[in-house]
């Protein structure tokens, strides 16, 4: 169980990944983005998650440089993730996409590179490219995003390397039990995107009641639930106060009963696309 913002989980290849990071989905290029990344690093965040399709890798890179300088830390103290987009899923095209992401970010390597979506007939070649990048030391860890159990099984039939991470939509309304069990069984670290269900859970009565009991905010209760479930989480925010409060989750603990109550909210309800039925 991670105890502070710099605390890490150990991936199955021995690489340490912070349990809590900053997501930048839908944050456009510009000063707000640069400031959010730089500010988060100043507040002790060490993990930043972006993707080629977000169109904001340049700003993320600038925020990283400013953040490192201001905080007086070096690149190896950070954990940076990006993802290859669907249009680039192929062996050569994935290798090229990785280089393009590095260039935009202004980095020499990534800590984690993910296949963004399981596009049928394409993700195996892309995985082969990720294995090549990993074998050549260009990336510290490789994984997937939005993969269901059958996608993982299919990938692992031919894979030389088992994915280190599976980043999926995960929140109290979508607990991904089956995916989580499979990942645990195969030492694949589960990571939550949209942990706060894009804000839709922030006035839920049960979560509000639990939050009040701990003198915390609902968002903090959800993030804490992620962490106590052993799930790495990357809540998104550009607001200073929110960036700070999202990380203020290490001074309380949810009881086993509270954990069960929150998990029981599951309705298999998605805010994002269905990995078995998307067309992009």
C-alpha positions in Angstrom: 0.0 0.0 0.0 1.5 3.3 -1.0 2.1 5.7 1.9 2.9 9.0 0.1 3.0 10.8 -3.2 6.4 9.5 -4.1 5.6 5.9 -3.1 5.7 3.3 -5.9 4.4 -0.1 -6.9 6.9 -2.5 -8.4 6.0 -3.7 -11.9 6.8 -7.3 -12.8 10.0 -6.3 -14.5 11.3 -4.6 -11.3 10.6 -1.0 -12.4 9.0 1.3 -9.8 5.9 3.2 -10.8 4.3 5.9 -8.6 0.9 4.9 -7.3 -0.6 8.3 -7.9 0.1 10.6 -10.9 -1.3 13.5 -12.9 -3.5 12.8 -16.0 -3.8 15.4 -18.8 -6.6 14.0 -20.9 -8.4 16.8 -22.8 -6.1 19.5 -21.6 -5.1 21.6 -24.6 -1.7 22.8 -25.4 -1.0 26.2 -23.7 0.1 27.9 -20.5 -2.6 26.2 -18.4 -1.2 22.8 -19.3 2.4 23.8 -18.8 1.6 25.3 -15.4 -0.4 22.3 -14.3 2.4 19.9 -15.0 5.1 22.1 -13.6 3.0 22.8 -10.5 2.2 19.1 -9.9 5.9 18.3 -10.0 6.5 21.1 -7.5 3.8 19.6 -5.2 5.6 16.2 -5.2 3.9 14.4 -8.1 6.4 12.2 -9.9 4.2 10.6 -12.5 2.7 12.3 -15.6 0.4 10.5 -18.0 -0.2 11.8 -21.6 -0.9 10.3 -25.0 -0.2 11.1 -28.7 -3.9 11.6 -29.4 -4.2 14.2 -26.6 -2.2 16.5 -28.8 -0.5 18.0 -25.8 2.9 16.3 -25.6 4.8 19.5 -26.4 3.2 21.4 -23.4 3.7 18.4 -21.1 7.4 18.3 -22.0 7.7 22.0 -21.3 5.9 21.6 -18.0 8.3 18.7 -17.1 11.4 20.8 -17.8 10.1 23.7 -15.8 9.0 21.4 -13.0 12.3 19.6 -12.8 14.2 22.9 -12.8 12.1 24.4 -10.1 12.0 21.3 -7.9 15.7 20.6 -8.4 15.1 17.0 -9.5 16.5 15.0 -12.3 14.7 13.1 -15.1 15.2 9.7 -13.5 13.1 10.8 -10.5 10.0 11.2 -12.8 7.8 8.5 -14.4 6.4 9.6 -17.8 3.8 7.7 -19.8 2.6 8.1 -23.3 0.5 6.0 -25.7 0.5 5.0 -29.4 -2.6 6.0 -31.2 -4.8 3.6 -33.2 -3.8 5.1 -36.6 -0.1 4.2 -35.9 -0.7 0.6 -34.8 1.7 -1.4 -36.9 5.3 -2.5 -36.4 7.2 0.3 -38.2 4.5 2.9 -37.6 4.5 2.2 -33.9 8.3 2.6 -33.7 8.0 5.9 -35.6 5.2 7.0 -33.3 7.4 6.4 -30.3 10.1 8.6 -31.7 7.6 11.3 -32.6 6.3 11.3 -29.0 9.8 11.5 -27.6 10.6 14.4 -29.9 7.5 16.3 -28.9 8.1 15.7 -25.2 11.8 16.6 -25.6 12.8 13.4 -23.7 15.4 10.7 -24.3 13.1 7.9 -23.2 9.7 7.1 -21.7 9.1 5.2 -18.5 6.0 3.6 -19.8 4.6 3.3 -23.3 1.1 1.9 -23.9 -1.0 0.7 -26.8 -4.0 3.1 -26.4 -6.8 0.8 -27.7 -7.1 -2.8 -28.8 -7.8 -2.3 -32.5 -8.6 -5.8 -33.9 -5.9 -7.2 -36.2 -3.4 -4.4 -35.4 -2.4 -4.6 -31.7 -0.1 -7.6 -32.1 2.2 -5.9 -34.6 2.2 -2.8 -32.4 3.1 -5.0 -29.4 6.0 -6.5 -31.3 7.3 -2.9 -31.8 6.9 -2.2 -28.1 8.9 -5.3 -27.3 11.6 -4.1 -29.6 11.7 -0.7 -27.9 11.8 -2.4 -24.5 14.5 -4.9 -25.5 16.7 -2.0 -26.9 16.4 -0.1 -23.6 14.5 2.8 -25.2 11.6 2.5 -22.7 11.6 1.2 -19.1 8.2 -0.6 -19.2 5.5 -1.4 -21.8 1.8 -2.0 -21.5 -1.7 -1.7 -22.9 -4.7 0.5 -22.3 -8.4 -0.5 -22.5 -7.7 -4.2 -23.0 -10.4 -6.6 -21.8 -9.5 -10.2 -20.7 -9.9 -11.7 -24.1 -7.6 -9.0 -25.7 -4.9 -9.8 -23.1 -5.2 -13.5 -23.7 -5.0 -13.0 -27.4 -2.0 -10.7 -27.1 -0.2 -13.0 -24.7 -0.5 -16.0 -27.0 2.3 -14.6 -29.1 3.9 -12.0 -26.9 7.5 -12.5 -25.6 6.9 -10.0 -22.9 3.8 -9.9 -20.7 2.4 -6.3 -20.5 3.5 -4.6 -17.3 0.4 -2.3 -17.1 -3.2 -2.3 -18.2 -4.7 1.2 -18.0 -8.5 1.1 -18.0 -11.5 3.2 -17.2 -12.0 2.4 -13.5 -14.2 4.0 -10.8 -16.9 3.0 -8.3 -19.5 2.6 -11.1 -17.1 0.5 -13.2 -15.0 -1.8 -11.0 -13.7 -4.1 -13.8 -13.6 -7.1 -11.5 -12.9 -9.6 -14.2 -10.1 -7.6 -15.8 -8.6 -6.8 -12.3 -8.6 -10.5 -11.4 -6.9 -11.5 -14.6 -4.3 -8.8 -14.3 -3.5 -9.8 -10.7 -3.1 -13.4 -11.7 -0.6 -12.4 -14.4 1.2 -9.7 -12.4 -0.1 -6.9 -14.7 -0.5 -3.7 -12.8 -4.0 -2.2 -13.2 -4.1 1.6 -13.6 -7.3 3.8 -13.5 -8.1 6.4 -16.0 -11.2 8.6 -15.3 -11.1 7.6 -11.7 -13.6 10.3 -10.8 -15.9 9.3 -13.6 -15.3 12.8 -15.1 -16.8 14.4 -12.0 -20.1 12.5 -12.2 -19.6 10.9 -8.7 -18.8 14.0 -6.8 -22.2 14.5 -5.3 -23.1 10.8 -4.7 -24.8 10.5 -1.3 -22.9 7.4 -0.1 -19.6 8.8 -1.1 -20.5 12.2 0.4 -21.4 10.4 3.7 -18.1 8.5 3.8 -16.2 11.7 2.9 -17.9 13.6 5.7 -17.0 10.9 8.2 -13.3 11.2 7.4 -13.5 15.0 7.0 -12.4 14.6 3.3 -13.7 15.4 -0.1 -15.5 12.8 -2.3 -12.7 12.9 -4.8 -10.2 12.0 -2.1 -12.3 9.1 -1.0 -12.4 7.7 -4.5 -8.7 8.1 -5.0 -8.1 6.4 -1.7 -10.4 3.5 -2.7 -8.2 3.1 -5.8 -5.0 3.0 -3.8 -6.4 0.6 -1.2 -7.5 -1.7 -4.1 -3.9 -1.7 -5.3 -4.8 0.3 -8.4 -2.5 3.0 -9.7 -4.5 6.2 -10.4 -4.0 9.3 -12.4 -6.8 11.9 -11.7 -6.8 14.8 -14.1 -6.8 18.4 -13.1 -5.3 21.8 -14.1 -6.5 23.6 -11.0 -3.8 24.1 -8.3 -6.2 23.5 -5.4 -7.4 20.3 -7.0 -3.9 19.0 -7.8 -3.0 19.5 -4.1 -6.2 17.9 -2.7 -6.1 14.9 -5.1 -2.8 14.0 -3.5 -3.9 14.7 0.1 -5.1 11.1 0.6 -2.4 9.6 2.8 -3.7 10.7 6.2 -6.8 8.5 6.4 -7.9 5.0 5.7 -11.2 3.5 4.5 -12.5 0.7 6.6 -13.1 -2.8 5.0 -16.8 -2.0 5.2 -16.5 1.3 3.5 -14.4 -0.3 0.8 -17.1 -2.9 0.2 -19.9 -0.3 0.1 -18.0 1.7 -2.6 -17.2 -1.4 -4.6 -20.9 -2.4 -4.4 -21.8 0.8 -6.4 -20.6 -1.0 -9.5 -23.1 -0.9 -12.4 -20.6 -1.7 -15.2 -21.3 1.9 -16.4 -18.8 3.6 -18.7 -18.2 7.3 -19.5 -15.7 6.3 -22.2 -16.0 4.0 -25.2 -16.5 0.3 -24.9 -13.2 -1.6 -25.7 -15.3 -4.3 -27.4 -17.2 -1.8 -29.6 -15.4 1.3 -30.7 -14.9 2.6 -34.2 -11.9 5.0 -34.2 
